[in-house]
């Protein structure tokens, strides 16, 4: 029974993380456009697409592929830099096989219940930076 519960919780976490990453990416892209003084219509022209398509991509509700993210950034002469860090807030319980496996290789870290997620956990789980391309 515990395995089924953990499996369902991990699936839920994956969906949440996907949505969070898309949302963070869209926010960062919007910030980038503001910083360089570009409007979505200009970005659409550079990408040879419609403004409506750019608006959908930047809504945060549409799945952004890495290719699309790179295209959007490059059109503004930016480069995407991703970083991956442990997301300790995503661990479900002490009996979760992922935690047991992690402990087995000698990495000890605090385990938090999924109910304890907050903004700090969100920033740990999804990090996306846009930097000016050389």
PyMOL commands that set and color helices and strands:
alter all, ss='L'
color gray80, all
select helices_A, chain A and resi 2-36+40-47+51-57+66-75+88-90+97-104+114-116+119-125
alter helices_A, ss='H'
color red, helices_A
select strands_A, chain A and resi 78-82+128-132
alter strands_A, ss='S'
color yellow, strands_A
deselect
rebuild
show_as cartoon
